[in-house]
Each structure stands twice: as structure tokens, then as C-alpha cells.
Amino acid sequence: MDPLNLGNPEEIFVFLADVSLRGKGLTTDNLMEYVLDEGFTEPTYLNAKGEDPDAYYKGQPNAWAIYQVREWKRVLVISGGEGKERRAQITETP
């Protein structure tokens, strides 16, 4: 998958609603719900890159492996990839 960058909250949520994660570690049928559950209600930036056979976009495998969602000073990074256990980490930038 080509790297993807979005900066509009509505576009970010529409995109995340079409992503599902399977395999080892963090899994979800709908990445938008996971992001909302983590408290990201108005994301200002999304970056997606890499390729993961256990990540699906609109039902098709081999979606992005790494997702970075930013909301002001908070950043959620979901990382995985072929043969890796998917993990999520939230940090706050200064």
C-alpha cells in the first residue's frame, strides 16, 4: 500500500471505519471504534504506511502496517506487519 496522509477529521474517521485488524496482538473489526474508545474524538492528522497481510481495507488484505493518529498533543501509534504482533502505544508530545 502506498503511504497515506490525511488531515481532515471526517476523512480520517471514514478511512478508519474501513480498516480491520486481525492476526496477533491488537485486533479490531473497525479501527475507528478503537480510536474513539482511546479518546481520540477529533483527530487532526493520520499517517498510514507499510504493509500487513493481517490488516484489511474495505475487506481486502494487505492494508497498512503502521497507523499514526494525532489529536493535538496526543499520538496513537498502532504498529504491526508480517510476522509481528500488533501493538498500540499512546504518547503525549510536549
KOLDOMAR-275183 format. One line per 5 residues: number of its first residue (from 1); their letters; for each residue x, y, z of N, C-alpha, C, O. Coordinates in pm, 1 decimal. Example, Ala and Ser with C-alpha at 12.3 -4.5 7.8 and 13.67 -1.06 7.14 Angstrom:
1) AS) 1319.0,-569.0,780.0,1230.0,-450.0,780.0,1320.0,-330.0,780.0,1423.6,-331.9,846.5 ~ 1285.0,-225.0,708.0,1367.0,-106.0,714.0,1290.0,3.0,787.0,1340.9,113.8,803.9
//
This chain:
1) MDPLN) 83.6,-117.1,0.0,0.0,0.0,0.0,88.4,123.9,0.0,191.6,128.1,66.9 ~ 47.3,222.3,-74.4,118.3,349.8,-74.7,93.8,421.9,57.1,-14.1,409.9,115.0 ~ 193.3,497.0,105.3,172.0,574.7,227.8,53.1,669.4,210.1,25.4,717.4,100.1 ~ -15.4,694.6,319.8,-135.1,777.7,317.5,-126.2,881.2,428.2,-89.4,848.6,541.0 ~ -159.6,1006.4,396.8,-163.6,1114.1,494.6,-296.6,1186.0,481.9,-336.4,1225.7,372.3
6) LGNPE) -365.6,1202.8,594.5,-491.8,1275.3,596.6,-487.3,1379.5,707.9,-424.3,1357.6,811.3 ~ -554.5,1493.4,686.6,-555.9,1599.2,786.8,-694.4,1649.1,822.4,-707.1,1746.3,896.9 ~ -798.3,1585.6,771.4,-935.3,1625.7,797.5,-1001.1,1520.9,888.2,-1003.4,1403.0,852.8 ~ -1055.1,1561.6,1005.7,-1113.7,1464.2,1097.6,-1220.0,1375.0,1033.2,-1221.8,1254.6,1058.6 ~ -1306.9,1430.2,951.9,-1409.5,1348.0,886.9,-1348.0,1244.1,794.5,-1388.6,1127.9,796.3
11) EIFVF) -1250.7,1284.6,713.9,-1184.2,1191.0,622.9,-1111.0,1082.6,701.3,-1108.4,966.6,660.2 ~ -1051.7,1120.6,813.8,-979.6,1024.1,896.6,-1075.6,917.3,948.1,-1045.8,798.1,940.0 ~ -1190.6,959.0,1001.0,-1286.6,861.7,1053.8,-1346.0,773.6,944.6,-1367.8,654.5,966.7 ~ -1372.3,829.7,828.2,-1423.3,748.9,716.2,-1319.9,642.6,678.8,-1354.6,526.4,657.5 ~ -1194.5,682.5,671.1,-1087.5,587.9,639.6,-1077.5,478.3,745.8,-1075.5,359.6,713.1
16) LADVS) -1071.2,518.7,874.1,-1054.7,422.1,982.9,-1171.4,324.4,991.8,-1153.0,210.0,1033.3 ~ -1290.3,367.8,953.6,-1407.6,279.9,957.6,-1393.3,163.9,860.2,-1457.6,60.5,878.0 ~ -1310.3,179.0,757.7,-1291.3,75.5,655.9,-1171.6,-15.6,684.4,-1140.2,-103.1,603.7 ~ -1104.2,4.5,799.2,-985.7,-74.1,833.6,-1021.0,-173.5,943.8,-1079.8,-136.5,1045.4 ~ -984.8,-300.0,923.1,-997.3,-400.6,1029.0,-862.4,-469.1,1045.3,-788.2,-487.3,948.8
21) LRGKG) -832.3,-506.4,1168.1,-702.8,-565.8,1200.3,-723.7,-704.0,1259.7,-800.3,-720.8,1354.6 ~ -655.4,-802.5,1203.6,-663.3,-940.6,1251.1,-522.7,-988.9,1282.1,-426.8,-912.8,1269.4 ~ -509.5,-1111.7,1321.7,-376.4,-1167.5,1348.0,-341.7,-1165.1,1494.6,-429.3,-1180.8,1579.6 ~ -211.8,-1145.2,1526.0,-161.9,-1146.8,1663.0,-162.8,-1006.6,1722.1,-142.2,-907.7,1651.7 ~ -186.9,-999.8,1852.0,-184.5,-871.0,1920.8,-316.7,-798.5,1907.3,-423.1,-860.4,1911.0
26) LTTDN) -310.3,-669.4,1891.9,-429.8,-585.3,1880.7,-510.7,-623.3,1757.3,-457.9,-625.7,1646.1 ~ -637.7,-652.8,1776.8,-727.3,-680.9,1665.1,-854.1,-598.8,1682.8,-892.1,-565.5,1795.0 ~ -918.8,-566.7,1572.7,-1043.6,-491.4,1576.5,-1116.0,-508.3,1444.3,-1053.1,-518.8,1339.0 ~ -1247.5,-510.9,1449.9,-1327.4,-517.3,1327.4,-1339.1,-381.1,1261.8,-1371.2,-370.6,1143.4 ~ -1312.3,-275.4,1340.4,-1331.5,-140.6,1290.7,-1233.2,-50.8,1365.5,-1251.7,-25.4,1484.6
31) LMEYV) -1131.0,-3.4,1298.8,-1027.7,76.6,1363.6,-1082.8,209.4,1414.8,-1029.4,264.1,1511.4 ~ -1187.3,262.4,1353.2,-1246.9,387.1,1400.0,-1298.5,370.4,1543.1,-1276.5,457.7,1627.0 ~ -1366.4,260.2,1571.6,-1419.4,237.7,1706.3,-1307.1,228.8,1808.7,-1320.2,281.4,1919.3 ~ -1197.2,163.3,1773.8,-1083.9,153.8,1864.8,-1026.9,292.5,1894.3,-999.0,325.0,2009.7 ~ -1009.8,373.7,1791.0,-955.5,508.6,1807.8,-1047.5,592.0,1896.4,-999.8,663.7,1984.3
36) LDEGF) -1177.9,583.6,1874.8,-1273.6,656.0,1958.7,-1268.4,606.0,2103.2,-1272.3,686.2,2196.5 ~ -1259.8,474.7,2122.2,-1251.0,418.2,2256.9,-1127.6,467.1,2331.9,-1128.8,475.5,2454.7 ~ -1022.4,498.9,2259.6,-899.1,550.7,2321.1,-906.2,701.2,2346.1,-810.0,760.3,2395.2 ~ -1019.3,763.7,2312.8,-1039.6,905.0,2344.1,-1002.9,1002.4,2234.0,-999.8,1123.2,2257.7 ~ -975.5,954.1,2116.1,-941.7,1041.3,2003.4,-1071.2,1075.7,1929.4,-1113.0,1003.5,1838.9
41) TEPTY) -1134.2,1186.8,1969.0,-1265.0,1222.7,1913.7,-1257.3,1323.2,1799.6,-1353.4,1339.8,1724.4 ~ -1142.9,1390.6,1786.4,-1125.2,1486.1,1677.1,-980.7,1482.2,1626.8,-904.7,1576.9,1646.8 ~ -943.2,1371.2,1561.0,-803.8,1357.9,1514.9,-770.4,1464.8,1410.9,-852.0,1498.0,1324.9 ~ -649.3,1517.1,1421.1,-606.4,1624.0,1330.4,-509.7,1574.9,1222.9,-479.7,1647.4,1128.1 ~ -461.0,1451.5,1237.8,-362.6,1400.4,1141.7,-362.0,1247.6,1146.2,-373.2,1187.6,1253.1
46) LNAKG) -349.1,1186.6,1030.9,-333.3,1041.7,1021.5,-226.6,1011.1,917.8,-224.9,1068.6,809.0 ~ -138.0,919.6,953.5,-35.6,870.5,862.2,-43.8,718.0,865.0,-44.4,658.2,972.6 ~ -50.1,655.5,749.4,-51.1,509.2,740.2,55.8,467.9,640.3,69.1,527.6,533.4 ~ 133.3,363.1,676.8,239.6,318.8,585.8,269.7,172.6,609.7,219.6,112.8,705.0 ~ 350.8,115.4,524.0,388.8,-24.1,534.2,280.5,-116.3,479.6,181.8,-70.5,422.1
51) EDPDA) 300.0,-247.1,498.1,203.1,-345.3,450.0,193.9,-460.3,548.9,295.0,-511.0,597.5 ~ 70.3,-500.5,577.6,44.3,-607.3,673.4,-62.8,-699.8,615.8,-174.6,-655.0,590.7 ~ -31.1,-828.7,594.1,-130.1,-920.5,538.1,-249.4,-945.0,630.0,-353.0,-993.6,584.6 ~ -236.2,-911.9,759.4,-346.5,-930.1,853.8,-425.1,-802.0,877.9,-511.1,-797.9,965.9 ~ -396.9,-698.3,801.4,-473.3,-574.0,806.6,-557.1,-566.7,679.1,-509.3,-597.0,569.8
56) YYKGQ) -682.1,-526.1,694.9,-775.8,-524.7,582.3,-832.1,-384.7,562.1,-865.6,-315.2,658.1 ~ -842.1,-344.8,436.4,-904.8,-217.5,399.5,-1018.4,-249.2,303.3,-997.1,-306.2,196.2 ~ -1138.0,-211.8,342.9,-1258.7,-241.9,265.5,-1266.6,-390.6,232.1,-1306.0,-428.7,121.8 ~ -1228.5,-474.1,329.2,-1237.6,-618.3,313.9,-1123.5,-683.8,237.4,-1121.3,-806.0,223.3 ~ -1029.2,-605.3,188.2,-915.8,-658.8,112.1,-790.8,-665.3,200.2,-760.5,-569.1,270.7
61) PNAWA) -717.4,-778.1,197.3,-598.4,-791.7,281.5,-481.7,-707.4,231.3,-487.9,-645.9,124.8 ~ -376.6,-706.3,310.2,-252.5,-634.0,280.6,-269.8,-483.1,287.9,-219.7,-408.9,203.4 ~ -341.8,-439.2,391.0,-353.7,-295.5,414.7,-228.1,-248.0,487.6,-129.5,-321.4,494.7 ~ -230.7,-130.1,539.9,-114.0,-68.1,601.4,-75.8,-136.9,731.3,-161.2,-194.0,799.2 ~ 51.2,-131.8,765.9,103.3,-196.9,886.6,113.2,-100.3,1004.3,100.1,-141.5,1119.6
66) IYQVR) 136.0,27.0,976.1,157.0,125.9,1083.1,60.0,241.7,1063.3,49.4,299.2,955.0 ~ -10.5,274.0,1171.6,-107.0,384.6,1170.9,-67.6,481.3,1281.0,-49.0,441.2,1395.9 ~ -54.9,607.9,1246.4,-24.1,711.0,1344.0,-138.9,810.7,1340.8,-164.8,873.0,1237.9 ~ -207.4,825.8,1453.5,-320.0,917.2,1464.3,-284.0,1022.7,1568.1,-247.0,990.2,1680.9 ~ -295.2,1148.6,1528.9,-260.3,1258.8,1619.2,-385.5,1341.0,1648.1,-465.4,1370.1,1559.1
71) EWKRV) -399.8,1377.2,1775.0,-503.0,1472.1,1815.6,-436.3,1569.6,1910.5,-410.9,1537.1,2026.5 ~ -408.9,1686.2,1862.4,-336.3,1789.8,1933.5,-204.3,1734.7,1983.1,-115.8,1708.2,1901.7 ~ -187.0,1716.0,2113.6,-58.1,1668.9,2163.7,-51.8,1517.9,2184.2,55.0,1464.1,2213.3 ~ -163.6,1449.5,2169.6,-166.6,1304.6,2188.2,-144.8,1233.3,2055.0,-195.5,1275.7,1951.2 ~ -68.9,1124.9,2060.2,-41.2,1046.5,1940.7,-64.9,898.2,1971.8,-12.9,844.8,2069.8
76) LVISG) -143.9,833.8,1886.9,-168.2,690.0,1895.2,-94.8,624.4,1779.4,-118.0,658.8,1663.5 ~ -7.0,530.9,1809.8,64.2,456.6,1706.6,25.4,310.1,1718.7,40.9,248.5,1824.2 ~ -24.8,255.9,1609.6,-57.1,114.2,1600.4,40.6,55.2,1500.4,43.7,96.7,1384.5 ~ 120.1,-40.9,1544.0,221.9,-95.9,1454.8,213.3,-247.8,1450.8,182.8,-313.6,1550.3 ~ 240.6,-299.8,1335.0,240.5,-443.9,1312.8,320.1,-474.3,1188.0,418.9,-406.7,1159.0
81) GEGKE) 279.1,-573.0,1115.6,348.7,-612.8,994.5,357.9,-763.2,988.9,326.3,-832.7,1085.4 ~ 400.7,-811.8,877.0,407.5,-956.6,857.7,496.1,-1021.4,962.9,612.2,-984.0,979.5 ~ 440.0,-1119.4,1034.1,515.1,-1192.4,1134.9,532.8,-1119.5,1266.9,599.6,-1171.3,1356.5 ~ 475.2,-1000.9,1281.8,489.7,-923.2,1404.8,357.7,-919.2,1480.1,250.2,-924.1,1420.3 ~ 367.5,-910.3,1611.5,248.7,-891.8,1692.9,212.8,-743.7,1691.1,297.9,-658.4,1716.4
86) RRAQI) 87.0,-713.2,1661.2,43.0,-573.9,1650.3,31.3,-513.0,1790.5,-22.1,-574.8,1882.7 ~ 82.4,-390.7,1803.7,81.9,-320.8,1932.0,29.6,-179.6,1914.4,34.5,-123.0,1805.2 ~ -20.3,-124.0,2023.1,-66.5,14.6,2024.0,2.6,88.4,2135.9,26.0,33.4,2243.5 ~ 35.5,215.0,2109.4,102.1,297.5,2211.1,49.4,439.5,2198.2,37.6,493.1,2088.0 ~ 18.0,499.4,2312.4,-25.4,639.2,2315.2,81.0,719.7,2386.1,124.5,683.9,2495.6
91) TETP) 123.1,829.3,2323.4,219.2,918.6,2385.4,165.2,1061.0,2377.1,73.7,1090.2,2300.1 ~ 223.0,1147.2,2456.9,185.7,1288.3,2453.0,311.1,1369.0,2422.6,412.6,1357.2,2491.2 ~ 302.1,1451.1,2318.8,417.7,1531.4,2278.9,420.2,1660.0,2360.2,315.8,1705.1,2407.4 ~ 535.4,1718.2,2377.0,546.3,1843.3,2455.1,483.4,1960.8,2383.8,484.3,2072.3,2435.9
//
